[in-house]
């Protein structure tokens, strides 16, 4: 439809994604990306910046909570757990990247895991659902990167 906006088209594509779109190759690459991100994030739990945000985040509490990586006894509301775990991933700066420069998994995986933990026990999501959510997040980030005029100029700034 010519009258459809870019945003509307973008939303329709993302809304239409389902587990059937996950090919074997996408699943294998996603698992590798997730494993790499978890490894970098766990290593990042030893950094000074991680300890600072973890300490600061202790002021937040909620009935709904998610795990802080490397500290199973310390839980936070999903928003803050995603933030703290994302800081752990990015603090090492070894997480995956693509061109122009962005780190897709470090932004997406902590949010997906924190949200998945927040679901009530009777509504827990499957591993396939988690892979789909992860890939939708990567797709959103990639499309936003492609839409961005700023991203096109990143190589010229260095």
C-alpha positions in Angstrom: 0.0 0.0 0.0 1.6 3.3 -1.1 -0.2 5.2 1.6 1.2 3.1 4.4 3.9 4.8 6.5 7.4 3.4 7.0 6.5 3.0 10.7 3.3 1.2 9.9 5.1 -1.2 7.6 7.8 -1.7 10.2 5.2 -2.5 12.9 3.4 -5.0 10.6 6.6 -6.9 9.7 7.6 -7.2 13.4 4.1 -8.1 14.5 3.9 -10.8 11.9 7.1 -12.6 13.0 6.6 -16.0 14.6 8.6 -19.1 15.5 8.1 -20.5 12.0 10.4 -17.8 10.7 13.3 -19.1 12.7 15.3 -21.3 10.4 17.8 -23.8 11.7 20.6 -21.4 10.8 19.0 -18.5 12.6 18.5 -20.7 15.7 22.1 -21.9 15.7 23.5 -18.4 15.3 21.1 -17.0 17.9 22.2 -19.6 20.4 25.9 -18.7 19.7 25.1 -15.0 20.1 23.3 -15.7 23.4 26.0 -17.9 24.8 28.7 -15.3 23.8 26.6 -12.5 25.4 26.1 -14.4 28.6 29.8 -15.2 28.8 30.8 -11.5 28.3 28.1 -10.4 30.8 29.3 -12.8 33.5 32.9 -11.6 33.0 31.5 -8.0 33.2 30.1 -8.7 36.6 33.7 -8.1 37.9 34.0 -4.6 36.5 33.9 -1.4 38.6 31.0 0.1 36.7 28.9 -3.0 37.1 29.4 -2.9 40.9 28.5 0.8 40.9 25.2 0.3 39.1 24.4 -2.8 41.1 24.9 -0.9 44.3 22.9 2.0 43.1 20.0 -0.2 41.9 19.5 -1.7 45.4 17.2 1.2 46.2 14.6 -0.3 43.8 12.3 -3.1 44.9 9.2 -4.8 43.5 7.0 -7.8 43.9 8.1 -8.8 40.4 11.8 -9.5 40.1 14.5 -10.8 37.8 17.9 -12.2 38.4 21.1 -10.2 38.4 23.7 -12.3 36.5 26.3 -13.8 38.8 24.3 -13.0 41.9 21.3 -15.4 42.2 20.4 -14.0 45.6 20.1 -10.5 44.4 17.0 -9.7 42.3 15.6 -6.5 40.9 12.5 -5.3 39.0 12.9 -6.4 35.3 13.7 -2.9 34.1 16.6 -2.5 36.5 17.8 -6.1 36.2 17.9 -5.6 32.4 19.9 -2.4 32.9 22.4 -3.8 35.4 22.9 -7.0 33.3 23.2 -4.8 30.1 25.9 -2.7 31.9 27.8 -6.0 32.7 27.7 -7.0 29.0 28.8 -3.6 27.7 31.4 -2.9 30.4 33.7 -5.4 28.7 33.1 -4.1 25.2 33.6 -7.6 23.8 30.0 -8.2 22.9 28.9 -8.8 19.3 28.8 -6.0 16.9 27.8 -5.2 13.3 28.5 -2.3 10.9 27.8 0.5 11.4 28.8 0.1 15.0 26.2 -1.2 17.3 26.1 -4.0 19.9 22.8 -5.9 19.2 22.8 -8.7 21.8 24.0 -6.7 24.7 20.9 -4.5 24.5 18.4 -7.2 23.6 19.3 -10.3 25.7 19.3 -8.7 29.2 15.8 -7.3 28.5 14.5 -10.5 27.1 15.8 -12.6 30.0 14.6 -10.1 32.6 11.1 -10.0 31.1 11.0 -13.8 30.7 11.8 -14.3 34.4 9.0 -11.8 35.4 6.2 -14.0 33.9 4.1 -15.8 36.4 5.0 -19.5 36.8 2.0 -20.7 34.9 2.8 -18.4 32.0 6.5 -19.2 31.6 7.7 -18.9 28.0 9.5 -21.7 26.1 13.0 -21.7 24.9 11.7 -21.2 21.3 9.6 -18.2 22.5 12.8 -16.8 24.1 14.7 -17.3 20.8 11.9 -15.6 18.9 11.8 -12.6 21.3 15.6 -12.3 21.0 15.5 -12.4 17.2 12.6 -9.9 17.1 14.7 -7.5 19.3 17.7 -8.0 17.0 15.5 -7.4 13.9 14.0 -4.2 15.5 17.5 -2.9 16.3 18.8 -3.7 12.8 15.9 -2.0 11.1 16.2 1.1 13.2 19.9 1.2 12.5 19.2 1.0 8.7 16.6 3.8 9.0 19.0 6.0 10.9 20.7 8.8 9.0 23.1 9.1 11.9 24.2 5.5 11.6 25.2 6.1 7.9 27.7 8.7 9.0 29.4 6.8 11.8 32.4 5.6 9.7 33.1 9.2 8.5 33.4 10.4 12.1 36.4 8.1 13.0 
